[in-house]
Amino acid sequence: MTTLHDIPLQTLTGEPTSLGAYRGSLVLVVNVASQCGLTPQYAGLERLQKQYADRGFTVVGVPCNQFGGQEPGSAEEIGTFCSATYGVSFPVLAKTEVNGAGRHALYAELTKAPDGEGEAGDVQWNFEKFLLDGEGTVVARFRPRTDPESPEVLAAITARLPE
């Protein structure tokens, strides 16, 4: 059986990877964009990364240009933006389609998970968040406008991390 950990991915620099690299860790997968009204969420994502990384947590950013063309840059431009603007230390993957006919296999699986209202299906916009447990199972889904440091996201993360 294929799991989320087994799906082939690429890093922003084009290296092969998978979420299997984070097996045993809590992972927050977020489709990101650098020219979106929600782009300031990068700051909160980076704070989460810094606060919980030593407890087995990581954010994984997935750039996507499907929403209003808000991630038009090259891999190098995206990397420079993330680093220079928000000091991003978490891993960022290659630009990926999250909806439609070209939807990446990762998102074909992620979007089967329901949000807090019980709705599964397409990603609504940039900065939709999927929390995966150490086995690669989606344990929570948060829509784009949910701030990464909101009480519900923090509760979902801290409830699953070791002390």
C-alpha positions as CSV (number, residue, x, y, z in Angstrom):
1,M,0.0,0.0,0.0
2,T,1.3,3.4,-1.0
3,T,1.3,6.0,1.8
4,L,1.9,9.8,1.7
5,H,5.5,8.9,2.8
6,D,6.1,7.0,-0.5
7,I,5.0,9.6,-3.0
8,P,8.0,10.9,-5.0
9,L,8.6,14.6,-4.6
10,Q,11.2,17.2,-5.6
11,T,12.9,19.8,-3.5
12,L,12.9,23.4,-4.7
13,T,16.4,22.7,-6.0
14,G,15.2,19.7,-8.0
15,E,16.5,16.9,-5.8
16,P,14.4,13.8,-5.3
17,T,12.7,13.5,-1.9
18,S,9.6,12.3,-0.2
19,L,7.7,12.9,3.0
20,G,9.3,9.6,4.1
21,A,12.2,11.8,5.1
22,Y,10.0,12.9,7.9
23,R,8.7,9.5,9.0
24,G,8.1,9.7,12.8
25,S,7.7,13.5,12.7
26,L,4.6,15.7,12.8
27,V,4.5,17.5,9.4
28,L,2.4,20.6,8.4
29,V,2.2,20.6,4.6
30,V,1.2,24.0,3.3
31,N,0.8,25.2,-0.3
32,V,2.5,28.6,-0.4
33,A,2.8,31.6,-2.7
34,S,4.9,34.7,-2.5
35,Q,2.5,37.3,-4.0
36,C,-0.7,36.5,-2.1
37,G,-2.6,38.5,0.5
38,L,-1.9,35.5,2.9
39,T,1.8,35.5,2.2
40,P,2.5,37.0,5.7
41,Q,1.6,33.5,7.0
42,Y,5.1,32.6,6.1
43,A,6.2,34.4,9.3
44,G,3.9,32.3,11.5
45,L,5.0,29.1,9.7
46,E,8.6,29.9,10.4
47,R,7.9,30.6,14.1
48,L,6.1,27.2,14.4
49,Q,9.2,25.6,12.7
50,K,11.6,27.3,15.2
51,Q,9.4,26.6,18.2
52,Y,8.6,22.9,17.6
53,A,11.4,21.5,15.4
54,D,13.3,20.1,18.3
55,R,10.2,18.1,19.3
56,G,9.8,16.3,16.0
57,F,7.8,18.9,13.9
58,T,8.4,20.4,10.6
59,V,6.6,22.6,8.1
60,V,6.9,21.6,4.4
61,G,6.2,24.4,2.0
62,V,4.7,23.6,-1.4
63,P,4.8,26.5,-3.8
64,C,1.8,26.7,-6.1
65,N,0.9,29.1,-9.0
66,Q,-2.7,27.9,-9.5
67,F,-4.4,30.7,-7.5
68,G,-4.3,34.0,-9.3
69,G,-0.8,33.4,-10.6
70,Q,0.5,34.4,-7.2
71,E,3.7,32.2,-7.4
72,P,5.1,33.0,-10.8
73,G,8.8,32.9,-9.9
74,S,11.5,30.4,-10.8
75,A,12.7,28.0,-8.1
76,E,15.7,30.3,-7.5
77,E,13.4,33.3,-7.1
78,I,11.1,31.4,-4.7
79,G,14.1,30.3,-2.7
80,T,15.5,33.8,-2.5
81,F,12.1,35.3,-1.5
82,C,11.6,32.8,1.2
83,S,15.0,33.2,2.7
84,A,15.4,37.0,2.3
85,T,11.9,38.0,3.2
86,Y,10.9,35.5,5.9
87,G,14.1,33.7,6.9
88,V,12.5,30.4,6.0
89,S,14.4,27.4,7.5
90,F,11.8,24.7,6.7
91,P,12.0,22.6,3.6
92,V,10.3,23.9,0.4
93,L,9.4,21.6,-2.4
94,A,9.3,22.3,-6.2
95,K,6.3,24.2,-7.6
96,T,3.4,21.9,-7.6
97,E,-0.2,21.7,-8.9
98,V,-2.6,21.0,-6.1
99,N,-5.9,21.0,-8.0
100,G,-7.2,20.0,-11.5
101,A,-6.1,17.5,-14.1
102,G,-2.4,18.1,-13.3
103,R,-2.9,17.7,-9.5
104,H,0.2,16.1,-8.0
105,A,-0.2,12.6,-6.4
106,L,0.6,14.2,-3.0
107,Y,-2.4,16.5,-3.3
108,A,-4.6,13.8,-4.8
109,E,-4.2,12.0,-1.4
110,L,-4.2,15.1,0.9
111,T,-7.4,16.5,-0.5
112,K,-9.3,13.3,0.4
113,A,-9.0,14.5,4.1
114,P,-11.9,16.6,5.4
115,D,-11.5,19.9,7.1
116,G,-13.0,20.8,10.5
117,E,-16.5,21.1,8.9
118,G,-16.2,17.7,7.3
119,E,-15.5,19.0,3.8
120,A,-12.9,17.2,1.7
121,G,-12.0,18.1,-1.9
122,D,-10.0,20.8,-3.7
123,V,-7.6,23.1,-2.0
124,Q,-9.4,26.5,-1.7
125,W,-6.5,28.9,-2.1
126,N,-2.9,29.4,-1.1
127,F,-1.9,28.5,2.5
128,E,-4.2,25.5,3.0
129,K,-2.6,23.4,5.7
130,F,-2.6,19.6,6.2
131,L,-1.2,18.2,9.5
132,L,0.3,14.7,9.1
133,D,1.2,12.4,12.0
134,G,4.4,10.4,12.1
135,E,2.9,7.6,10.0
136,G,1.9,10.1,7.2
137,T,-1.8,10.1,8.0
138,V,-3.7,13.4,7.7
139,V,-4.9,14.2,11.2
140,A,-6.1,17.8,10.6
141,R,-6.9,20.1,7.7
142,F,-7.0,23.9,8.0
143,R,-8.3,26.2,5.3
144,P,-6.2,29.1,3.9
145,R,-7.5,31.9,6.2
146,T,-6.7,29.9,9.3
147,D,-3.6,31.5,10.7
148,P,-0.8,29.0,11.3
149,E,-0.6,30.2,14.9
150,S,-4.3,30.1,15.6
151,P,-5.5,28.3,18.7
152,E,-6.9,25.4,16.7
153,V,-3.7,24.8,14.7
154,L,-1.5,25.1,17.9
155,A,-3.8,22.7,19.7
156,A,-3.6,20.1,16.9
157,I,0.2,20.4,16.9
158,T,0.9,20.4,20.6
159,A,-1.6,17.5,21.2
160,R,0.6,15.2,19.0
161,L,4.1,16.2,20.0
162,P,6.1,14.6,22.8
163,E,6.7,16.8,25.8
